[in-house]
Amino acid sequence: MKPAPVFLTAVTLLSLLCAGSVFCASAAEADLHDEILGDYLFDQRNARMVFLYTIYEEDGALYALTDIADYPVELRPVASEERTFRIKYKRAGDFNLKFTRLEDGVCSELQMRSNTSDWAAGGKRVEPELGRLRERYRETPDFYVYRKPMALNDGWETTPIRETGIDTTLLYAMMTDIYENREYMHSVLIVKDGRLVFEEYMNGWDPARLHRAQSVTKSFTSTVVGLAIEQGLIADIDDPLRQYLPEYSSLFDYSKNKVSIRHLLTMSAGFDWNEAETYYNDPSRCDAHIAEAGDDYVRYLLEKPIVTEPGTFWYYNSGYPNILGYIVEKTSGKNITEFAYEHLFEPLGIKRCCWMATTGENRPGCAGGLRLTSRDLARYGQLYLNKGVWQGVRVVSERWVEESVKRRMDAEQGTGYGYLWKSISAGGHEIFFASGTGGQYVACVPDVNVVVVTTAIYKTDKGDEVAAMLLKYVVPAL
């Protein structure tokens, strides 16, 4: 795998890590390679991310790939400093990687320092179990053969699917369809009775990397709001929005004073908004894109007029979850990642995540900025299938889960909408699910105790095709 240049859209830590290298580096000595190869965990919750830096060798050269990046970068030795390498980015300047603390023949720490700013961070060597998945799925085979999911030290019990009563014929046909026709698919996971029974990655996707969850993020935002209510940070779901945004008081008129937290959660606040019709067809007119790139997402939305009575009409609006995330950060005094780690991620056993900020401002991207592994998305689905309990521990209140997935508004294509969760009747099952553009799904089927997760290339309009595939193959198989 060779590094490729990438255009940087913003000078942020995340864009630096996701950027491509602009020059080639010479390989270090073989024994030095052995000392530094491996995975290093960077805990940067204050920057809304906990990510893995993987150092690997290919064709005699050293490369680094973060699990939030799209491309690797090549390392060039710094002759004047031992175990130090330079990474030069296209527009954002230089970084040095310094490997330290040699123990048992390997370096245990990695220091990353910018040569163009005062930013620096440290990572520690880890032995991630997901690395075994990376080796297993490094290449997609020519034809599909089922393999029981790998048992890792990550809290998931695994079992062969033939022991579950699920129709494997349909699932195998689905995999053949994916291999032959769906180059955009990245993963399909099925959890039955709390055990991982089906786990496939394809089209070159690395299962150890954090995947773009897209609008599945909105459902996580709903959970975070519920946790904020449990913590007393938000007093009541029917509190008026203006109560939490006094700095924008001048923008609230009579009609906007009626908007509540509940209306944001159900996407029924009634603001004039253009998103679904133009998201792919004409981004220059799409309010979600315009607001995302602006200086103040909250102000952009609040300056819009109210065109329908709050609570009466559903319309998809990515501004609402972003405002909810902003309120959680304000009331908790923590960024969204720090709050989620304390109350959601750590209780679920989620070790790594990236929760991106909005492009034009350092505010939480709660409409679509979250990245997690497919296994961790499955944890989240299982949490909701178990009504807020993960492995015997109460994480979210049962009432909040039930209220969130209940059909409250009629949304598109016959789906129902709760608190940033969707629902549908299909194949004789009542299904509630989180979804994101391109085919990101976390679907829960309570009557058969099943969770289904899919991930795919995020920047496509293939979401409906993935949903149709699940309805054609997976739902009947249950």
C-alpha positions in Angstrom: 0.0 0.0 0.0 1.5 3.3 -1.1 0.6 6.7 0.4 -1.3 9.1 -1.7 -1.6 12.9 -1.4 -4.9 14.2 0.2 -6.3 17.7 0.1 -6.6 19.2 3.6 -9.9 21.0 4.1 -9.2 22.4 7.6 -6.1 23.0 9.7 -7.2 20.8 12.6 -5.6 17.9 14.4 -8.0 15.5 12.7 -7.2 16.9 9.2 -3.5 16.6 10.0 -3.8 13.0 10.9 -6.0 12.2 7.9 -3.8 14.0 5.4 -1.5 12.1 3.0 2.3 12.3 2.7 3.8 14.4 0.0 7.2 12.8 -0.2 8.8 9.3 0.1 11.1 8.3 2.9 14.1 6.0 3.0 13.7 2.8 5.1 15.4 2.6 8.5 17.6 -0.3 9.6 15.8 -3.7 10.0 16.5 -4.0 13.7 15.1 -0.5 14.2 12.0 -1.5 12.4 11.4 -4.3 14.8 11.7 -1.9 17.7 9.0 0.4 16.5 6.5 -1.6 14.5 3.2 -1.9 16.3 0.2 0.0 17.5 0.2 3.1 19.8 -2.9 4.5 21.5 -3.3 8.3 21.7 -5.9 9.4 24.3 -6.9 12.9 23.1 -10.4 13.1 24.6 -9.8 16.9 25.0 -9.7 17.0 21.2 -12.7 14.7 20.9 -10.8 11.6 19.8 -9.0 8.5 21.1 -7.1 6.9 18.1 -4.6 4.3 17.2 -1.4 4.9 15.4 -0.2 1.8 13.5 3.4 1.6 12.4 4.0 -1.0 9.7 6.5 -2.0 7.1 5.9 -2.6 3.4 8.5 -3.2 0.7 11.3 -2.1 3.1 9.7 1.3 3.9 7.9 2.4 7.1 4.4 3.7 7.1 2.1 5.1 9.8 -1.7 4.9 9.6 -4.2 6.2 12.1 -7.5 4.5 12.5 -9.2 7.8 11.7 -7.3 8.3 8.4 -8.0 7.5 4.9 -4.4 7.1 3.8 -1.1 6.1 5.3 2.0 8.4 5.5 5.6 7.4 5.0 8.2 7.9 7.7 11.6 9.6 6.9 14.4 9.1 9.5 15.7 12.2 11.2 19.5 11.6 11.3 20.2 13.8 14.3 17.8 12.1 16.6 17.6 8.5 17.5 14.4 6.7 16.7 12.8 9.9 15.3 11.0 10.2 12.0 9.6 13.1 10.1 6.2 13.3 8.4 5.6 16.2 6.2 2.1 17.1 5.2 1.0 18.9 2.1 -0.3 22.1 3.6 -0.1 21.9 7.4 3.7 21.6 7.9 5.9 19.0 9.5 5.5 16.5 12.4 8.1 14.4 14.1 7.4 11.0 15.5 9.8 10.0 18.3 9.8 6.5 19.7 11.0 6.1 23.3 11.3 3.7 26.3 12.8 0.6 24.8 11.6 -2.4 26.8 12.1 -6.0 25.9 13.4 -5.0 22.4 10.5 -2.7 21.5 9.6 0.9 22.0 6.6 1.4 24.4 5.9 5.1 23.8 5.5 7.4 20.8 5.7 11.2 21.0 4.1 13.2 18.2 5.2 16.8 17.9 4.4 19.5 15.3 7.3 21.3 13.8 5.1 24.2 12.8 3.1 24.8 16.0 3.3 24.0 19.7 1.0 21.0 19.5 2.3 17.7 20.9 0.8 14.4 22.1 2.0 11.1 23.4 0.8 7.6 22.7 1.5 4.2 24.4 2.1 0.8 22.8 -0.9 -1.4 23.0 -1.7 -4.9 21.8 -5.2 -4.4 20.3 -7.2 -7.6 19.8 -8.7 -6.1 16.7 -5.3 -6.4 15.1 -6.1 -10.1 14.7 -9.3 -9.1 12.7 -7.1 -7.0 10.5 -5.0 -10.0 9.5 -8.1 -12.2 9.0 -9.8 -9.7 6.6 -6.8 -8.2 4.9 -8.0 -9.4 1.6 -11.5 -10.3 0.3 -11.5 -13.9 -1.0 -12.7 -14.7 -4.5 -15.8 -16.5 -3.2 -17.5 -16.5 0.1 -16.9 -19.1 2.9 -18.5 -18.5 6.3 -16.2 -18.3 9.3 -17.3 -18.1 12.9 -16.5 -14.6 14.3 -13.2 -14.4 16.1 -13.3 -14.6 19.9 -11.4 -11.5 21.1 -10.9 -10.1 24.6 -13.4 -7.4 24.0 -16.6 -8.6 25.8 -18.2 -10.3 22.8 -19.1 -13.9 23.0 -19.1 -15.6 19.6 -20.9 -18.6 18.3 -21.4 -20.3 14.9 -24.5 -19.0 13.1 -25.7 -22.6 12.3 -26.5 -22.9 16.0 -28.9 -19.9 16.0 -31.7 -20.9 13.7 -31.0 -18.1 11.2 -31.3 -19.2 7.6 -27.7 -19.2 6.4 -28.7 -19.9 2.8 -30.0 -16.3 2.5 -27.0 -14.8 4.2 -24.5 -16.7 2.0 -26.5 -15.5 -1.0 -26.2 -11.9 0.3 -22.4 -12.3 0.6 -22.2 -13.5 -2.9 -24.3 -10.5 -4.0 -21.9 -8.2 -2.1 -18.8 -9.8 -3.6 -20.1 -9.5 -7.1 -22.1 -6.3 -7.1 -21.6 -4.1 -4.1 -18.1 -2.7 -4.1 -19.2 0.0 -1.7 -19.9 -2.3 1.3 -17.5 -2.5 4.2 -19.0 -4.7 6.8 -22.0 -6.8 7.9 -22.4 -8.0 11.5 -25.2 -9.9 13.1 -25.7 -10.4 16.9 -28.2 -13.0 18.0 -29.2 -13.5 21.7 -26.3 -11.2 22.7 -23.7 -13.3 20.8 -21.8 -12.2 17.7 -22.6 -14.9 15.1 -21.9 -13.2 11.8 -19.0 -10.8 11.1 -17.8 -10.0 7.6 -15.6 -7.2 6.2 -15.0 -6.7 2.5 -13.7 -4.5 -0.2 -10.4 -3.8 1.6 -12.0 -2.4 4.8 -9.8 -2.7 7.9 -12.0 -3.8 10.8 -9.6 -2.2 13.3 -10.2 1.3 11.9 -12.8 3.7 13.1 -15.6 3.9 10.5 -17.6 7.0 9.7 -21.0 6.5 11.3 -22.5 9.4 9.5 -26.1 10.1 10.8 -26.0 7.1 13.1 -24.3 9.8 15.2 -27.7 11.4 15.7 -28.9 8.4 17.6 -25.9 8.5 19.8 -26.7 12.2 20.4 -30.1 11.2 21.5 -28.5 8.8 24.1 -26.2 11.6 25.3 -29.2 13.9 25.8 -30.9 11.2 27.8 -27.8 10.8 30.0 -27.6 14.6 30.4 -31.2 14.5 31.7 -30.3 11.7 34.1 -27.4 13.8 35.3 -29.7 16.8 35.9 -28.0 18.9 33.2 -31.2 19.2 31.2 -34.1 19.5 33.5 -36.9 18.3 31.3 -37.4 17.2 27.7 -40.2 19.8 27.3 -38.0 22.7 28.5 -38.0 25.6 25.9 -34.9 25.7 23.8 -34.3 29.4 24.7 -33.7 28.3 28.3 -30.4 26.7 27.3 -29.3 29.3 24.7 -29.5 32.7 26.5 -26.6 34.0 24.4 -29.0 33.8 21.4 -32.0 35.4 23.1 -32.3 38.1 20.5 -33.1 35.5 17.9 -36.1 34.1 19.7 -39.4 35.5 18.6 -42.9 34.3 19.6 -42.9 31.3 17.4 -39.4 30.2 18.3 -40.2 30.5 22.0 -42.4 27.5 21.5 -39.6 25.2 20.4 -38.5 22.6 23.0 -35.8 20.0 23.5 -38.4 17.4 22.5 -39.0 19.2 19.2 -35.3 19.0 18.3 -35.2 15.3 19.2 -38.2 14.5 17.0 -37.1 16.8 14.1 -40.4 18.7 14.4 -39.2 22.1 15.5 -40.6 23.7 12.3 -37.6 25.8 11.1 -37.4 26.6 7.4 -34.7 24.2 6.1 -33.4 22.7 2.9 -31.5 19.4 3.2 -33.0 16.2 2.0 -33.7 17.5 -1.5 -30.3 19.1 -2.1 -27.8 17.0 0.1 -26.5 15.2 -3.0 -28.0 17.1 -5.9 -27.0 20.6 -5.0 -24.8 21.0 -1.9 -24.4 24.7 -2.5 -28.1 25.2 -1.6 -28.2 22.6 1.1 -28.6 24.2 4.5 -26.8 21.4 6.3 -23.7 22.0 4.2 -23.9 25.7 4.4 -24.3 25.7 8.2 -21.6 23.1 8.6 -19.0 25.3 6.9 -20.1 28.5 8.6 -18.9 30.3 11.7 -21.9 29.5 13.9 -24.2 26.6 13.3 -26.6 27.5 16.1 -27.0 31.1 14.9 -27.5 30.0 11.3 -30.4 27.8 12.3 -32.0 30.2 14.8 -32.0 32.9 12.2 -34.3 30.8 10.0 -38.0 31.4 10.3 -40.5 29.0 11.7 -42.7 27.7 8.9 -44.7 25.0 10.6 -46.1 24.8 14.2 -43.5 23.1 16.4 -44.4 19.4 17.1 -46.7 19.0 14.1 -44.5 18.1 11.1 -41.4 16.1 10.7 -38.6 17.3 8.4 -35.0 16.1 8.4 -32.7 18.8 9.9 -29.1 18.1 10.8 -29.0 21.4 12.7 -31.1 20.0 15.6 -28.7 17.3 16.9 -25.8 19.8 16.5 -27.6 22.2 18.8 -28.4 19.4 21.3 -24.7 18.5 21.4 -23.8 22.1 22.0 -26.2 22.2 24.9 -24.8 19.1 26.5 -21.3 20.5 26.2 -22.4 23.8 27.8 -24.3 22.3 30.7 -21.7 19.6 31.5 -18.6 21.7 31.1 -17.0 18.8 29.0 -16.7 18.2 25.3 -19.0 15.7 23.8 -16.4 12.9 23.7 -15.4 13.4 27.4 -19.0 13.3 28.4 -19.7 10.2 26.3 -16.7 8.3 27.5 -17.7 8.9 31.2 -21.3 7.9 30.8 -21.6 5.7 27.7 -18.4 4.6 26.0 -16.5 3.3 29.0 -19.5 1.4 30.5 -20.0 -0.2 27.0 -16.3 -1.1 26.7 -15.7 1.2 23.8 -12.0 2.0 23.8 -11.6 4.3 20.8 -13.6 6.9 19.0 -13.4 10.1 17.0 -16.2 12.7 17.4 -15.4 15.3 14.9 -16.1 19.0 15.3 -18.2 21.0 12.8 -16.0 22.3 10.0 -16.2 26.1 10.6 -16.2 26.1 14.4 -15.0 24.0 17.3 -18.4 22.6 18.3 -19.5 19.0 18.3 -20.5 17.4 15.1 -23.6 15.6 16.4 -25.3 15.2 13.1 -22.7 12.9 11.6 -19.3 13.3 13.1 -18.8 10.1 15.1 -16.4 7.3 14.1 -16.4 3.8 15.7 -15.6 0.3 14.8 -18.3 -2.0 13.5 -18.1 -4.1 16.7 -18.6 -1.1 18.8 -21.6 0.0 16.7 -23.0 -3.5 17.5 -22.5 -2.9 21.2 -24.6 0.2 20.9 -27.4 -1.7 19.2 -27.2 -4.4 21.8 -27.5 -1.8 24.5 -30.8 -0.6 23.1 -32.0 -4.1 22.4 -31.5 -4.8 26.1 -33.3 -1.6 27.0 -30.3 0.2 28.3 -28.3 -2.7 29.9 -24.9 -3.9 28.7 -23.7 -7.2 30.2 -25.8 -6.8 33.4 -24.9 -3.1 34.0 -27.5 -0.4 33.6 -26.0 2.3 31.3 -29.1 4.2 30.0 -32.5 4.2 31.7 -35.1 1.8 30.3 -37.6 4.5 30.0 -35.3 6.7 27.9 -34.6 3.8 25.5 -38.3 2.9 25.2 -39.3 6.5 24.7 -36.5 7.1 22.1 -37.4 4.3 19.8 -41.2 4.8 20.0 -42.8 6.0 16.8 -43.7 9.7 17.4 -43.7 11.3 14.0 -44.2 9.9 10.4 -41.0 10.2 8.5 -39.9 9.4 4.9 -40.7 6.1 3.1 -43.1 4.8 5.7 -40.7 5.0 8.6 -41.5 6.3 12.1 -39.4 8.7 14.1 -38.7 8.8 17.8 -35.9 10.7 19.5 -33.4 10.7 16.6 -34.2 7.0 16.1 -36.2 5.5 13.2 -38.6 2.5 13.1 -40.3 0.4 10.5 -42.5 -2.7 10.1 -40.9 -5.2 7.7 -41.2 -8.9 7.2 -43.5 -9.4 10.2 -41.0 -7.7 12.5 -41.1 -4.3 14.3 -37.6 -2.9 13.8 -36.0 0.2 15.2 -32.8 1.5 13.8 -30.1 4.2 13.5 -29.0 5.1 9.9 -26.5 7.2 8.1 -25.8 8.2 4.5 -24.1 5.6 2.3 -25.5 2.6 4.1 -24.5 2.8 7.8 -27.1 0.9 9.9 -27.6 -0.2 13.4 -30.9 -2.2 13.3 -32.6 -3.9 16.3 -35.2 -6.6 15.9 -36.6 -7.2 19.4 -38.9 -10.1 18.7 -36.0 -12.3 17.5 -33.4 -10.7 19.7 -31.1 -9.6 16.8 -28.9 -6.7 16.1 -27.7 -6.0 12.5 -24.9 -3.6 11.7 -23.7 -2.5 8.2 -21.1 0.0 7.2 -20.2 1.2 3.7 -18.4 3.9 1.8 -19.9 7.0 3.4 -20.0 9.5 0.6 -22.5 7.8 -1.7 -26.3 7.6 -2.2 -26.3 3.8 -1.7 -28.2 3.9 1.6 -31.5 2.8 0.1 -29.7 0.0 -1.7 -28.2 -1.3 1.5 -31.6 -1.2 3.2 -33.1 -3.1 0.3 -30.4 -5.7 0.6 -31.2 -6.2 4.3 -34.9 -6.5 3.6 -34.2 -9.0 0.8 -31.7 -11.2 2.6 -31.3 -10.6 6.3 -34.9 -9.9 7.5 -36.3 -13.1 5.9 -33.3 -15.1 7.2 -34.4 -14.2 10.8 
